[in-house]
Amino acid sequence: MPVISLFAWMLVIAFLAFIACMFEDLESDIGSQSNPNSQVQLAPEMGYIHRYFNKAISGEGLSYGLSCTISGTIAMLILLQLGSVGPKAAVLAIPVGAAVGSLVHMVRSSTCHVGRESAHKRFEQPIYLDVFYGHLLPIATHNFMAVICITAIAYIQCNLGILSGVTGASNPFPLPLLCLIWGLTVGAIGSSTGDIHYGTERVFQDKPFGEGRRVVYHGQICRYGDCGVRTSKDVAAFCAKFGGPATGLAFGLIVLFENWRTVIGMLLGGLSIGGLANPAVAAAWGIGIGIGIAIVLVILARTLEKWTRNKYGPFVGE
């Protein structure tokens, strides 16, 4: 029974990872923090006055690493103060910590946007106050959802032995350090996978009836939408249909496969209620299963690429 509980908590962690990265990707769309932000930044210099929220806070990895670390630190302090309450204290500690981390993220977003747009005064790019005020709350709420999930993952890992009943299953790292690691990871996955599904056809397309405009035409972003002038919130609404879930699925599958191979290796290494009988065997099996998963994914990716090339023809430039 404890081993089954351990598997169940691993699935909870994978689900939280999916939710976290989905909201992380959508938050970066709202604030133009992902890679295409360089085009939003360049647009006024090319004569394209726009109404996109413009921020890039040291990249998604570092900004989410900071937000999650602040959340983990606040949560740990509350847990220490309410130690007599037990695990129930996490119900208060995790949301409060995530709220503080999101508040800091919102403040940094506001100063970044105002600073960047002020620098574009020479190019006649104004600071639209409705864009400024209207995007702060969506940025904070999406960031809160991502950070609270990451903090919950870190808390579960820190107390996995108690929660599952398996001795030695808890992570030895403290809560803030786990939040830092997970924050950097969710930001990196959201930036890499999220860029592919950013909604480029939503941001950079300025031709009618779906004719694409390549991103190499610097600064030529699409400023007008179906219902008037476009803002970053319109991009997030578009990406929520596919880009956000696809990015969350990528991170969730990474966490799922990682936890699955680790637990399987521990079971083969003699995992029981009392702990792990043979750590060397568990590590060897875990690494071997991980290599096997990587090989299968490479073969599947190559097969999909060949099928796509044969069906839709060669890529442009080939």
JOUR-V737190 format. One record per backbone hydrogen bond with DSSP energy under -1.0 kcal/mol. CO is the residue of the C=O (numbers start at 1). NH is the residue of the N-H. Records with the same first field share a line. If there is no record, write none. Layout:
CO->NH, NH
This chain:
1->5
2->6
3->7
4->8
5->9
6->10
7->11
8->12
9->13
10->14
11->15
12->16
13->17
14->18
15->19
16->20
17->21
18->22
19->23
20->24
21->25
22->26
23->27
24->28
25->29
26->30
27->31
28->33
31->55
34->37
35->38
36->39, 40
37->41
38->42
39->43
43->46, 48
44->47
56->58
59->63
60->64
61->65
62->66
63->67
64->68
65->69
66->70
67->71
68->72
69->73
70->74
71->75
72->76
73->77
74->78
75->79
76->80
77->81
78->82
82->85
86->89
87->90
88->91
89->92, 93
90->94
92->96
93->97
94->98
95->99
96->100
97->101
98->102
99->103
100->104
101->105
102->106
103->107
104->108
105->109
106->110
107->111
108->112
109->113
110->114
111->115
112->116
113->117
114->118
115->119
118->121
120->123, 125
121->124
128->132
129->133
130->134
131->135
135->139
136->140
137->141
138->142
139->143
140->144
141->145
142->146
143->147
144->148
145->149
146->150
147->151
148->152
149->153
150->154
151->155
152->156
153->157
154->158
155->159
157->171
159->163
160->164
161->165
166->169
174->178
175->179
176->180
177->181
178->182
179->183
180->184
181->185
182->186
183->187
184->188
185->189
186->190
187->191
188->192
189->193
191->195
193->197
195->198
199->202, 203
200->204
203->222
208->211
214->217
216->218
217->220
219->221
223->230
228->225
231->235
232->236
233->237
234->238
235->239
236->240
238->241
239->244
242->246
243->247
244->248
245->249
246->250
247->251
248->252
249->253
250->254
251->255
252->256
253->257
254->258
255->259
256->260
257->261
258->262
259->263
260->264
261->265
262->266
263->267
264->268
265->269
266->271
267->270
269->278
272->275
273->167
275->272
278->282
279->283
280->284
281->285
282->286
283->287
284->288
285->289
286->290
287->291
288->292
289->293
290->294
291->295
292->296
293->297
294->298
295->299
296->300
297->301
298->302
299->303
300->304
301->305
302->306
303->307
304->308
305->309
306->310
307->311
308->312
309->313
315->318
